[in-house]
Amino acid sequence: MKRYNVALIGQRSSGKTILSERILFETKNISRMGSTTDGNSTTDYHRTEISRGFSIQLSLFNFNWKDDLYSAIDTPGYSNFIGDALCGIGAVDNVIYVADSSDDLKANGFRLLQQTRKRSLPTLIFINKLDAERSDYEKCFEAIKTVDNRAVLMQLPVEKTNSVINLLASDEFPDEISEKALAMKEKLIESIVESDDRLLEKYLEGEKIETEALRDLLKKDVVSGAICPVFVGSALTGAGIKELLDAASRWFISGDQRVLDIDGDKSKIDDMFIASVFKTFNDPKSGRTNCIRIWSGSMKSDSTYYNTAKKTVERVGSLLRLQGKKAVPVETAAAGELIAVNKLKETLTGDTLTADQSSVSVKTPDMPPTLIRYRILGKSKQDTEKIGGYLSKILEEDISLKFEK
């Protein structure tokens, strides 16, 4: 079994949480889909998310597809919470960028898409909400293509059938879209062969390129971040979801394939256990929870690990595989997995854990500059002390915030 991880990113209201819900439903992790409108989705469980109907923090979920394990992150799309989105991107090897076919591309959507390019992450783009009243997938694709020329359209929707057609796998198309589909397939092939001189020469000479050769080249370009395949569908109706998951199984890289970006001595990391904390939650009942990405080696429950930032040893109790707020204990977790641990004393977001004393440090994503400043005053000294305690917990949860006395 291979282990993959992926972050679902995109601007606000693009449907990331419903896509998470649909994936969990299609992979039989839930028997009934929830919704943000009803406040019963798996990954939007915070009381503020339930009352407002949108994500304010990242959330983890796990699923199996074709016998492989996927650790996934549903990230918030509002720019106010970009810190969690950036931490989510920094913790994964692969990305699904979710776009809304019924809305314009916003600044935060563009910013997040640029992050995938900056980090050269294998990225699939999913144009969502084909069932929406004002849906226009072609306009949406052109908007994405304008800001990121790596985008190549892989599918066309078939109206009134709740289905999509794979351009690369098909030679014949329904009459009503045949002309458009053939033209778009030619554009797709041109985009793929551009990175291979031999295949490009064959294509220009009019020779047919075998589909398998195109798929092999496409995988290479997706892994390197040179091409972003674009898929279409609807998380609400389920159109295109299985095709999206099949593409992830073909083109995503597993957790042990990523080149680790670290500070410190890189000569001895091949056989080391290395993990980093990418999110911290503070819950009134369960206390502090750290979300951890395992970069190399494996992690065991009821073991001790060294925090290289705090230079201290931490005792890890249970390892938890999260489905939103639901936690499933596991004995071990391997490279590529995203797991959670409760009640570590010193460890916070950005810290690195190793098996033994080490100077290794996994790099933390850069946060955007501060745009808004607030001044907070307590009515009394006692109130000020209470405010300070609450602020310290908020700062642990969101590393994009800055506090000055």
KEKE-3310 file (N, C-alpha, C; in steps of 0.2 Angstrom, whole numbers, plus 5000, padded with zeros to 4 digits):
npx = (5004:5003:5006:4999:4997:4987:4982:4967:4964:4959:4949:4937:4921:4922:4919:4927:4925:4913:4918:4927:4918:4911:4921:4924:4911:4911:4921:4917:4918:4909:4891:4881:4880:4885:4882:4888:4878:4868:4876:4882:4894:4909:4921:4920:4918:4919:4911:4909:4911:4900:4890:4892:4894:4905:4923:4935:4947:4960:4957:4958:4956:4954:4956:4954:4959:4959:4967:4976:4982:4976:4980:4972:4969:4957:4956:4954:4946:4945:4953:4956:4960:4972:4983:4982:4979:4991:5000:4994:4997:5011:5013:5011:5013:5006:4992:4975:4967:4953:4941:4928:4915:4905:4909:4920:4938:4946:4957:4963:4962:4970:4982:4984:4985:4997:5006:5007:5014:5026:5031:5032:5023:5015:4999:4982:4968:4952:4937:4923:4906:4897:4884:4878:4868:4873:4884:4900:4911:4921:4924:4929:4940:4948:4950:4958:4969:4974:4981:4989:4998:5001:4990:4980:4966:4957:4945:4928:4912:4896:4881:4866:4868:4875:4889:4906:4918:4933:4946:4959:4958:4948:4942:4931:4917:4901:4889:4885:4895:4906:4914:4920:4926:4936:4944:4949:4955:4966:4973:4976:4985:4995:5000:5005:5016:5025:5035:5044:5056:5057:5044:5037:5042:5037:5024:5022:5026:5014:5012:5004:5002:5004:4993:4997:5010:5008:5002:5012:5022:5014:5013:5026:5027:5017:5021:5033:5028:5026:5015:4997:4984:4967:4951:4934:4918:4906:4905:4893:4884:4892:4897:4912:4920:4925:4934:4943:4949:4955:4964:4972:4978:4986:4995:4999:5013:5020:5022:5035:5043:5045:5057:5065:5064:5075:5083:5099:5110:5111:5116:5113:5100:5093:5090:5084:5071:5060:5048:5036:5027:5012:5000:4992:4979:4969:4959:4945:4941:4949:4962:4978:4981:4992:4994:5003:5015:5023:5039:5050:5054:5046:5033:5028:5016:5015:5029:5045:5051:5062:5062:5068:5068:5064:5073:5071:5064:5049:5035:5025:5009:4995:4993:4984:4972:4963:4946:4939:4933:4932:4942:4953:4962:4979:4992:5005:5012:5017:5030:5024:5011:4998:4995:4988:4992:4989:4991:5005:5019:5028:5028:5024:5016:5027:5038:5050:5051:5062:5070:5081:5093:5095:5100:5091:5079:5063:5058:5047:5032:5032:5024:5011:5013:5008:4992:4981:4979:4976:4971:4970:4963:4961:4949:4953:4967:4967:4958:4966:4976:4969:4965:4978:4981:4971:4975:4987:4984:4977:4987:4995:4988:4986:4999:5000:4997:5002:5009:5011:5017)
npy = (4994:5011:5027:5042:5060:5075:5092:5101:5115:5133:5147:5156:5148:5139:5126:5116:5110:5102:5094:5087:5080:5073:5065:5057:5050:5043:5035:5027:5030:5038:5036:5044:5060:5075:5093:5110:5120:5114:5112:5100:5094:5084:5090:5103:5107:5115:5127:5140:5138:5130:5139:5150:5144:5142:5137:5140:5135:5123:5106:5089:5073:5056:5043:5028:5023:5013:5004:5011:5023:5039:5054:5068:5086:5098:5115:5132:5145:5159:5174:5179:5168:5163:5159:5146:5139:5140:5133:5121:5118:5118:5106:5095:5084:5085:5093:5097:5109:5118:5125:5137:5136:5145:5157:5171:5172:5175:5186:5179:5166:5166:5169:5157:5147:5151:5148:5134:5133:5139:5130:5119:5108:5093:5096:5095:5102:5106:5110:5115:5113:5112:5110:5121:5136:5147:5142:5141:5133:5134:5148:5149:5140:5147:5159:5154:5149:5161:5166:5156:5147:5133:5125:5113:5107:5092:5086:5085:5091:5081:5087:5086:5073:5071:5067:5065:5067:5059:5067:5062:5049:5045:5043:5045:5055:5061:5067:5080:5087:5084:5091:5101:5094:5086:5096:5102:5091:5090:5102:5098:5087:5094:5102:5093:5086:5096:5096:5086:5083:5072:5067:5078:5081:5070:5072:5084:5080:5074:5061:5048:5049:5037:5034:5029:5033:5047:5048:5043:5054:5064:5061:5063:5077:5082:5078:5085:5098:5105:5104:5106:5097:5099:5096:5093:5094:5090:5092:5091:5083:5072:5071:5067:5064:5051:5050:5061:5056:5044:5050:5056:5044:5040:5050:5057:5059:5048:5048:5045:5050:5063:5077:5082:5098:5106:5114:5113:5098:5089:5077:5065:5062:5052:5040:5044:5047:5059:5072:5085:5099:5105:5112:5118:5115:5121:5114:5116:5104:5093:5098:5103:5099:5093:5093:5083:5080:5067:5065:5056:5039:5031:5033:5029:5025:5029:5033:5041:5057:5069:5086:5097:5111:5116:5109:5098:5083:5074:5066:5055:5049:5042:5039:5048:5046:5057:5061:5074:5080:5068:5055:5042:5030:5024:5012:5014:5025:5030:5037:5051:5051:5060:5064:5066:5071:5072:5083:5086:5094:5105:5106:5115:5123:5122:5117:5104:5086:5073:5056:5055:5066:5081:5093:5096:5104:5106:5117:5131:5137:5153:5167:5179:5197:5208:5215:5221:5230:5229:5236:5231:5233:5230:5232:5231:5227:5213:5209:5211:5202:5190:5192:5191:5177:5171:5176:5170:5157:5158:5163:5152:5143:5150:5154:5165:5176:5191:5197:5211:5219)
npz = (5000:4995:5002:5001:5000:5001:4998:4997:4989:4986:4981:4991:4994:4983:4984:4991:5003:5001:4991:4998:5006:4996:4991:5003:5004:4991:4993:5003:5016:5023:5025:5021:5013:5020:5022:5020:5021:5029:5040:5044:5038:5037:5038:5041:5056:5067:5078:5074:5060:5057:5060:5051:5039:5031:5029:5042:5046:5043:5040:5043:5034:5029:5017:5007:4991:4977:4984:4990:5003:5007:5014:5018:5016:5020:5016:5021:5011:5012:5012:5025:5032:5027:5032:5037:5025:5018:5027:5026:5012:5013:5020:5012:4997:4986:4976:4975:4966:4968:4958:4955:4943:4942:4946:4946:4945:4960:4969:4980:4976:4965:4971:4979:4969:4963:4973:4972:4961:4964:4973:4966:4965:4961:4953:4952:4944:4948:4940:4947:4951:4940:4939:4943:4941:4934:4928:4919:4912:4902:4902:4915:4914:4905:4912:4922:4914:4910:4921:4924:4914:4914:4914:4907:4898:4902:4900:4894:4898:4897:4892:4902:4905:4917:4916:4911:4898:4894:4886:4881:4881:4872:4855:4848:4849:4856:4845:4847:4853:4846:4836:4844:4854:4847:4842:4854:4859:4851:4855:4868:4865:4859:4869:4878:4871:4869:4878:4875:4863:4853:4852:4849:4836:4829:4830:4823:4811:4807:4812:4822:4839:4852:4864:4877:4877:4878:4890:4899:4897:4901:4915:4919:4917:4925:4938:4939:4940:4928:4921:4923:4924:4920:4926:4925:4933:4946:4963:4971:4963:4960:4948:4938:4949:4952:4941:4944:4955:4950:4942:4951:4957:4947:4944:4956:4968:4979:4997:5001:4991:4989:4989:5003:5010:5020:5034:5041:5044:5029:5025:5032:5032:5026:5032:5043:5056:5052:5056:5055:5063:5057:5060:5075:5087:5100:5111:5122:5129:5125:5126:5119:5102:5090:5073:5062:5050:5043:5036:5034:5038:5051:5063:5080:5092:5110:5112:5113:5106:5099:5100:5089:5088:5101:5108:5117:5124:5119:5125:5116:5115:5110:5092:5081:5068:5058:5055:5051:5065:5072:5079:5075:5083:5079:5078:5072:5060:5044:5032:5023:5029:5037:5053:5070:5086:5104:5117:5118:5127:5124:5110:5095:5081:5067:5073:5072:5073:5078:5079:5087:5096:5086:5073:5063:5054:5047:5035:5037:5029:5022:5029:5023:5023:5037:5036:5043:5058:5076:5091:5108:5123:5140:5153:5165:5175:5178:5168:5157:5159:5157:5144:5138:5140:5132:5120:5118:5115:5103:5095:5095:5087:5074:5064:5056:5062:5072:5087:5097:5112)
capx = (5000:5007:5003:4999:4994:4985:4978:4962:4964:4955:4946:4931:4915:4923:4916:4932:4922:4908:4922:4929:4912:4909:4926:4922:4906:4913:4926:4913:4919:4902:4885:4877:4884:4883:4883:4889:4872:4865:4881:4884:4899:4914:4927:4918:4914:4919:4904:4909:4910:4893:4885:4893:4893:4912:4929:4939:4953:4961:4954:4961:4952:4958:4952:4957:4957:4963:4971:4981:4980:4977:4979:4970:4968:4952:4959:4949:4947:4944:4960:4958:4963:4976:4989:4980:4979:4998:5002:4992:5001:5018:5013:5009:5016:5001:4987:4969:4965:4946:4938:4920:4913:4900:4911:4926:4944:4947:4964:4966:4962:4976:4988:4985:4988:5004:5010:5008:5019:5032:5034:5033:5019:5010:4993:4976:4963:4945:4932:4918:4899:4895:4877:4876:4864:4877:4890:4903:4917:4925:4926:4933:4946:4952:4953:4964:4974:4977:4985:4994:4998:5002:4983:4978:4959:4958:4939:4922:4906:4891:4875:4860:4870:4879:4895:4911:4922:4941:4948:4964:4956:4943:4943:4925:4913:4894:4888:4884:4901:4912:4919:4923:4930:4942:4949:4952:4960:4972:4976:4979:4991:5001:5003:5009:5022:5030:5041:5048:5058:5056:5037:5035:5044:5033:5017:5023:5026:5008:5011:4999:5006:5001:4990:5001:5016:5006:5001:5019:5025:5010:5014:5032:5026:5013:5026:5038:5024:5026:5008:4992:4978:4961:4946:4927:4913:4902:4905:4887:4881:4896:4900:4919:4924:4929:4939:4948:4953:4959:4970:4977:4981:4991:5000:5002:5018:5019:5025:5042:5046:5046:5063:5064:5067:5077:5089:5103:5114:5107:5120:5112:5093:5090:5088:5081:5064:5059:5041:5035:5020:5010:4994:4990:4973:4968:4952:4944:4941:4955:4968:4982:4982:4996:4994:5010:5017:5029:5043:5054:5054:5039:5031:5025:5012:5019:5036:5048:5054:5066:5059:5074:5067:5064:5078:5068:5061:5042:5032:5019:5004:4991:4993:4977:4970:4957:4941:4936:4934:4933:4949:4954:4969:4983:4999:5011:5011:5023:5031:5018:5005:4996:4992:4987:4994:4987:4994:5012:5020:5031:5028:5020:5017:5033:5043:5052:5053:5066:5070:5086:5095:5097:5099:5087:5073:5059:5056:5040:5030:5032:5017:5010:5014:5002:4988:4977:4982:4971:4974:4966:4964:4957:4946:4957:4973:4964:4955:4972:4980:4965:4966:4984:4980:4967:4978:4993:4982:4975:4993:4998:4984:4987:5005:5000:4995:5008:5007:5016:5015)
capy = (5000:5017:5033:5049:5066:5080:5098:5104:5123:5136:5153:5155:5145:5135:5119:5112:5105:5098:5089:5082:5076:5068:5060:5052:5046:5039:5030:5023:5032:5040:5033:5050:5066:5081:5099:5116:5123:5110:5112:5093:5091:5081:5094:5110:5105:5121:5130:5146:5136:5128:5145:5154:5140:5141:5135:5145:5132:5117:5100:5083:5067:5051:5039:5024:5023:5008:5000:5016:5027:5046:5059:5074:5092:5103:5121:5138:5149:5166:5177:5180:5162:5161:5155:5138:5136:5140:5128:5115:5117:5116:5099:5090:5083:5085:5098:5098:5116:5118:5132:5138:5137:5150:5163:5174:5170:5180:5187:5174:5160:5167:5168:5150:5144:5153:5144:5127:5134:5141:5124:5114:5103:5090:5099:5094:5107:5103:5115:5112:5116:5111:5110:5128:5140:5152:5138:5142:5130:5137:5155:5147:5138:5153:5163:5150:5148:5167:5167:5150:5143:5126:5122:5109:5104:5085:5083:5089:5088:5080:5090:5082:5066:5071:5063:5069:5063:5060:5069:5059:5042:5044:5045:5046:5059:5062:5072:5087:5090:5080:5095:5105:5089:5085:5102:5102:5085:5092:5107:5094:5084:5099:5105:5087:5084:5102:5095:5080:5084:5067:5066:5084:5080:5065:5076:5089:5077:5071:5054:5048:5048:5033:5037:5027:5038:5053:5047:5043:5060:5069:5060:5066:5084:5083:5077:5091:5104:5109:5104:5105:5094:5102:5091:5096:5090:5093:5088:5090:5078:5067:5070:5068:5063:5045:5052:5065:5051:5040:5054:5057:5038:5039:5056:5060:5056:5045:5052:5044:5052:5070:5079:5086:5105:5106:5117:5108:5093:5085:5071:5059:5062:5046:5034:5047:5049:5067:5074:5092:5101:5110:5115:5117:5116:5121:5112:5116:5097:5088:5102:5105:5094:5095:5089:5081:5077:5062:5066:5050:5035:5029:5035:5024:5027:5028:5033:5048:5060:5075:5092:5101:5118:5117:5105:5094:5077:5074:5059:5054:5044:5039:5043:5048:5047:5061:5062:5080:5080:5061:5053:5035:5028:5019:5010:5017:5029:5030:5043:5053:5052:5066:5062:5070:5069:5076:5085:5087:5100:5111:5106:5119:5123:5124:5113:5097:5080:5067:5051:5057:5073:5083:5100:5096:5108:5107:5124:5133:5142:5160:5170:5186:5203:5210:5220:5225:5230:5230:5237:5228:5235:5227:5237:5231:5223:5206:5208:5211:5196:5185:5192:5188:5170:5168:5177:5165:5151:5160:5163:5145:5140:5153:5157:5171:5182:5193:5200:5215:5222)
capz = (5000:4995:5006:4997:5004:4996:5000:4993:4990:4981:4984:4995:4991:4977:4985:4993:5009:4998:4987:5003:5008:4991:4991:5008:5002:4986:4996:5008:5023:5026:5022:5018:5012:5024:5018:5024:5022:5035:5046:5046:5034:5041:5039:5044:5062:5072:5079:5069:5053:5056:5060:5045:5032:5027:5033:5045:5048:5040:5043:5040:5033:5026:5013:5003:4984:4973:4989:4993:5008:5006:5020:5014:5020:5017:5018:5020:5005:5013:5013:5032:5035:5022:5036:5037:5018:5017:5031:5022:5006:5015:5023:5007:4991:4980:4977:4970:4966:4966:4955:4954:4936:4941:4949:4943:4949:4964:4971:4984:4972:4961:4976:4981:4963:4962:4978:4970:4956:4968:4977:4960:4968:4957:4955:4948:4944:4947:4939:4951:4951:4933:4940:4945:4936:4930:4927:4913:4913:4897:4905:4921:4912:4902:4918:4925:4909:4909:4926:4925:4908:4915:4914:4901:4899:4900:4899:4892:4901:4892:4895:4903:4907:4923:4915:4908:4893:4894:4879:4879:4881:4867:4848:4845:4854:4854:4839:4849:4855:4842:4833:4849:4857:4843:4842:4861:4860:4847:4859:4873:4863:4858:4876:4881:4867:4869:4882:4872:4856:4849:4851:4846:4829:4826:4830:4818:4804:4806:4815:4828:4845:4856:4870:4882:4877:4880:4897:4902:4897:4905:4922:4921:4918:4931:4944:4940:4941:4922:4918:4928:4921:4922:4926:4926:4937:4952:4970:4973:4960:4959:4941:4937:4955:4951:4936:4947:4960:4946:4940:4957:4958:4941:4943:4962:4970:4986:5003:5001:4984:4989:4991:5009:5011:5027:5037:5045:5040:5025:5023:5036:5033:5022:5037:5049:5056:5052:5055:5057:5065:5052:5063:5082:5089:5107:5113:5130:5132:5124:5126:5113:5097:5085:5067:5060:5043:5043:5030:5032:5043:5054:5070:5084:5098:5116:5111:5114:5100:5100:5097:5087:5089:5108:5111:5122:5122:5120:5125:5112:5117:5104:5086:5079:5061:5059:5050:5054:5073:5074:5079:5075:5085:5075:5082:5068:5054:5040:5028:5019:5032:5041:5059:5075:5093:5109:5124:5119:5132:5121:5103:5092:5073:5064:5076:5069:5078:5076:5084:5092:5095:5079:5072:5057:5054:5041:5033:5038:5024:5023:5029:5020:5028:5041:5033:5047:5065:5081:5098:5112:5130:5145:5157:5172:5175:5178:5161:5152:5160:5154:5137:5136:5140:5126:5114:5117:5112:5097:5091:5093:5081:5068:5064:5052:5067:5075:5093:5100:5118)
cpx = (5004:5003:5004:4996:4992:4981:4973:4962:4960:4952:4939:4925:4916:4921:4921:4929:4917:4912:4925:4924:4911:4915:4925:4916:4907:4917:4923:4915:4913:4897:4881:4881:4881:4884:4885:4883:4868:4870:4883:4889:4905:4919:4926:4914:4915:4913:4904:4908:4903:4888:4886:4893:4900:4917:4933:4946:4954:4958:4956:4955:4956:4953:4957:4955:4962:4969:4976:4978:4981:4975:4978:4968:4962:4954:4954:4951:4947:4952:4962:4961:4968:4982:4988:4981:4987:5002:5000:4996:5008:5018:5012:5013:5012:4995:4981:4967:4958:4944:4931:4918:4908:4902:4918:4932:4946:4955:4967:4966:4969:4982:4989:4988:4995:5009:5011:5014:5026:5035:5034:5029:5015:5003:4988:4971:4956:4940:4926:4911:4896:4887:4874:4873:4868:4884:4893:4910:4923:4928:4931:4940:4951:4954:4959:4970:4978:4982:4990:4993:5000:4996:4982:4971:4959:4951:4934:4916:4901:4885:4870:4862:4873:4886:4900:4915:4929:4943:4954:4963:4951:4945:4937:4921:4906:4894:4888:4890:4907:4917:4923:4928:4937:4947:4952:4957:4967:4976:4980:4985:4997:5004:5007:5016:5027:5036:5046:5049:5056:5048:5034:5036:5039:5026:5017:5023:5019:5007:5007:5003:5002:4999:4994:5007:5014:5005:5007:5022:5021:5012:5021:5031:5022:5017:5031:5035:5024:5019:5003:4986:4972:4955:4939:4922:4909:4902:4898:4883:4885:4899:4908:4923:4928:4935:4945:4952:4957:4965:4975:4981:4987:4996:5003:5008:5017:5023:5032:5046:5048:5053:5062:5068:5069:5082:5093:5107:5110:5110:5117:5104:5090:5087:5085:5074:5064:5051:5041:5028:5018:5003:4994:4983:4973:4960:4951:4944:4947:4962:4971:4982:4987:4995:5001:5011:5023:5033:5047:5053:5047:5039:5027:5021:5016:5026:5038:5051:5057:5063:5066:5074:5068:5070:5076:5065:5053:5040:5025:5015:5001:4993:4986:4976:4964:4953:4937:4938:4934:4940:4949:4961:4972:4989:5005:5008:5018:5024:5025:5012:5004:4992:4992:4990:4992:4992:5002:5014:5023:5030:5023:5021:5024:5039:5044:5054:5057:5067:5075:5088:5098:5096:5094:5081:5069:5057:5049:5038:5030:5025:5017:5011:5007:4999:4984:4980:4976:4974:4968:4968:4959:4954:4950:4963:4972:4962:4961:4976:4976:4965:4972:4984:4977:4971:4984:4990:4980:4982:4996:4994:4985:4994:5006:4999:5002:5005:5013:5013:5018)
cpy = (5006:5022:5039:5054:5071:5086:5100:5111:5126:5142:5151:5152:5142:5128:5114:5107:5100:5092:5084:5077:5071:5063:5054:5048:5041:5033:5026:5024:5035:5037:5038:5056:5072:5087:5105:5120:5120:5110:5105:5090:5089:5085:5101:5108:5110:5125:5136:5144:5133:5134:5149:5150:5140:5139:5141:5142:5126:5111:5094:5077:5062:5046:5034:5024:5018:5005:5005:5020:5035:5050:5065:5080:5097:5110:5127:5142:5156:5168:5178:5174:5159:5157:5148:5135:5135:5134:5121:5113:5115:5109:5094:5090:5084:5090:5097:5105:5116:5125:5131:5140:5143:5156:5165:5172:5176:5181:5181:5167:5160:5166:5161:5146:5145:5149:5137:5127:5135:5135:5118:5107:5100:5093:5097:5100:5104:5109:5112:5116:5117:5112:5116:5132:5144:5148:5140:5139:5132:5144:5154:5145:5143:5158:5160:5150:5155:5169:5161:5146:5136:5122:5119:5106:5097:5082:5088:5087:5086:5082:5085:5074:5065:5067:5068:5064:5065:5061:5064:5051:5040:5047:5047:5050:5060:5068:5079:5091:5088:5085:5099:5100:5087:5090:5103:5097:5087:5097:5103:5091:5088:5101:5099:5086:5090:5100:5089:5081:5079:5066:5072:5084:5075:5068:5081:5086:5073:5064:5054:5046:5043:5036:5035:5031:5045:5053:5047:5050:5065:5067:5063:5074:5086:5083:5083:5097:5108:5109:5103:5103:5097:5097:5095:5091:5094:5089:5087:5084:5071:5066:5072:5066:5057:5046:5056:5060:5046:5044:5055:5050:5037:5044:5059:5056:5054:5049:5050:5046:5059:5072:5084:5092:5106:5111:5112:5103:5088:5078:5065:5058:5056:5041:5037:5047:5056:5068:5082:5094:5106:5114:5113:5119:5116:5120:5113:5109:5093:5091:5103:5098:5097:5090:5089:5078:5073:5062:5060:5046:5033:5032:5030:5027:5025:5027:5040:5050:5067:5081:5097:5108:5120:5114:5102:5088:5077:5067:5059:5048:5041:5043:5042:5050:5051:5061:5068:5080:5073:5058:5045:5033:5023:5018:5014:5021:5030:5037:5045:5054:5058:5064:5067:5067:5074:5077:5085:5094:5106:5112:5111:5119:5126:5120:5106:5092:5075:5062:5052:5064:5075:5090:5101:5100:5109:5114:5125:5138:5149:5163:5177:5191:5205:5216:5224:5224:5232:5232:5235:5230:5232:5233:5237:5227:5215:5204:5207:5205:5190:5185:5190:5181:5167:5170:5172:5159:5152:5160:5156:5142:5144:5157:5163:5177:5184:5197:5204:5218:5229)
cpz = (5000:4999:5002:5002:4999:5000:4995:4994:4985:4985:4988:4991:4984:4978:4987:4999:5006:4994:4992:5005:5003:4990:4997:5007:4996:4988:5002:5015:5027:5022:5019:5018:5017:5019:5023:5025:5029:5041:5048:5042:5039:5043:5042:5051:5068:5072:5075:5062:5052:5056:5054:5039:5028:5032:5036:5047:5044:5044:5040:5039:5029:5022:5009:4995:4980:4978:4992:4998:5006:5012:5016:5019:5017:5020:5017:5014:5006:5015:5020:5035:5030:5026:5036:5030:5017:5021:5028:5016:5008:5018:5018:5001:4985:4982:4972:4971:4964:4964:4954:4947:4936:4944:4945:4948:4953:4966:4975:4980:4967:4965:4978:4975:4962:4967:4976:4964:4959:4971:4972:4963:4962:4958:4949:4949:4943:4946:4942:4949:4944:4933:4942:4940:4932:4928:4920:4913:4908:4900:4911:4919:4909:4907:4921:4921:4909:4915:4927:4918:4908:4914:4907:4902:4897:4899:4897:4896:4895:4896:4896:4905:4914:4922:4911:4903:4893:4887:4877:4878:4875:4860:4845:4851:4852:4849:4841:4851:4851:4840:4838:4853:4853:4842:4849:4862:4857:4851:4865:4871:4862:4864:4879:4878:4867:4873:4880:4865:4851:4847:4848:4838:4826:4825:4824:4811:4803:4808:4821:4834:4850:4862:4876:4883:4880:4888:4901:4902:4901:4913:4924:4921:4924:4938:4945:4941:4934:4919:4924:4924:4924:4921:4928:4930:4942:4958:4972:4970:4959:4952:4941:4943:4954:4946:4939:4952:4956:4943:4945:4958:4953:4942:4950:4964:4978:4991:5003:4995:4985:4992:4997:5009:5018:5028:5041:5041:5036:5023:5027:5037:5030:5027:5043:5049:5057:5052:5057:5059:5060:5055:5071:5083:5097:5108:5120:5133:5132:5125:5119:5109:5092:5079:5064:5054:5044:5036:5029:5039:5045:5061:5074:5090:5104:5115:5112:5107:5103:5096:5095:5088:5097:5112:5118:5120:5124:5120:5121:5114:5111:5098:5083:5071:5061:5053:5052:5061:5075:5073:5080:5077:5081:5079:5078:5062:5050:5036:5023:5023:5036:5047:5064:5082:5098:5114:5124:5123:5128:5114:5100:5084:5071:5067:5072:5075:5074:5081:5089:5091:5089:5078:5066:5058:5048:5040:5034:5032:5026:5024:5026:5025:5031:5037:5037:5054:5070:5087:5103:5119:5134:5150:5164:5170:5174:5171:5156:5153:5156:5146:5134:5135:5134:5120:5112:5114:5105:5092:5090:5088:5075:5068:5060:5056:5070:5081:5096:5106:5118)
residu = (MET:LYS:ARG:TYR:ASN:VAL:ALA:LEU:ILE:GLY:GLN:ARG:SER:SER:GLY:LYS:THR:ILE:LEU:SER:GLU:ARG:ILE:LEU:PHE:GLU:THR:LYS:ASN:ILE:SER:ARG:MET:GLY:SER:THR:THR:ASP:GLY:ASN:SER:THR:THR:ASP:TYR:HIS:ARG:THR:GLU:ILE:SER:ARG:GLY:PHE:SER:ILE:GLN:LEU:SER:LEU:PHE:ASN:PHE:ASN:TRP:LYS:ASP:ASP:LEU:TYR:SER:ALA:ILE:ASP:THR:PRO:GLY:TYR:SER:ASN:PHE:ILE:GLY:ASP:ALA:LEU:CYS:GLY:ILE:GLY:ALA:VAL:ASP:ASN:VAL:ILE:TYR:VAL:ALA:ASP:SER:SER:ASP:ASP:LEU:LYS:ALA:ASN:GLY:PHE:ARG:LEU:LEU:GLN:GLN:THR:ARG:LYS:ARG:SER:LEU:PRO:THR:LEU:ILE:PHE:ILE:ASN:LYS:LEU:ASP:ALA:GLU:ARG:SER:ASP:TYR:GLU:LYS:CYS:PHE:GLU:ALA:ILE:LYS:THR:VAL:ASP:ASN:ARG:ALA:VAL:LEU:MET:GLN:LEU:PRO:VAL:GLU:LYS:THR:ASN:SER:VAL:ILE:ASN:LEU:LEU:ALA:SER:ASP:GLU:PHE:PRO:ASP:GLU:ILE:SER:GLU:LYS:ALA:LEU:ALA:MET:LYS:GLU:LYS:LEU:ILE:GLU:SER:ILE:VAL:GLU:SER:ASP:ASP:ARG:LEU:LEU:GLU:LYS:TYR:LEU:GLU:GLY:GLU:LYS:ILE:GLU:THR:GLU:ALA:LEU:ARG:ASP:LEU:LEU:LYS:LYS:ASP:VAL:VAL:SER:GLY:ALA:ILE:CYS:PRO:VAL:PHE:VAL:GLY:SER:ALA:LEU:THR:GLY:ALA:GLY:ILE:LYS:GLU:LEU:LEU:ASP:ALA:ALA:SER:ARG:TRP:PHE:ILE:SER:GLY:ASP:GLN:ARG:VAL:LEU:ASP:ILE:ASP:GLY:ASP:LYS:SER:LYS:ILE:ASP:ASP:MET:PHE:ILE:ALA:SER:VAL:PHE:LYS:THR:PHE:ASN:ASP:PRO:LYS:SER:GLY:ARG:THR:ASN:CYS:ILE:ARG:ILE:TRP:SER:GLY:SER:MET:LYS:SER:ASP:SER:THR:TYR:TYR:ASN:THR:ALA:LYS:LYS:THR:VAL:GLU:ARG:VAL:GLY:SER:LEU:LEU:ARG:LEU:GLN:GLY:LYS:LYS:ALA:VAL:PRO:VAL:GLU:THR:ALA:ALA:ALA:GLY:GLU:LEU:ILE:ALA:VAL:ASN:LYS:LEU:LYS:GLU:THR:LEU:THR:GLY:ASP:THR:LEU:THR:ALA:ASP:GLN:SER:SER:VAL:SER:VAL:LYS:THR:PRO:ASP:MET:PRO:PRO:THR:LEU:ILE:ARG:TYR:ARG:ILE:LEU:GLY:LYS:SER:LYS:GLN:ASP:THR:GLU:LYS:ILE:GLY:GLY:TYR:LEU:SER:LYS:ILE:LEU:GLU:GLU:ASP:ILE:SER:LEU:LYS:PHE:GLU:LYS)
# end
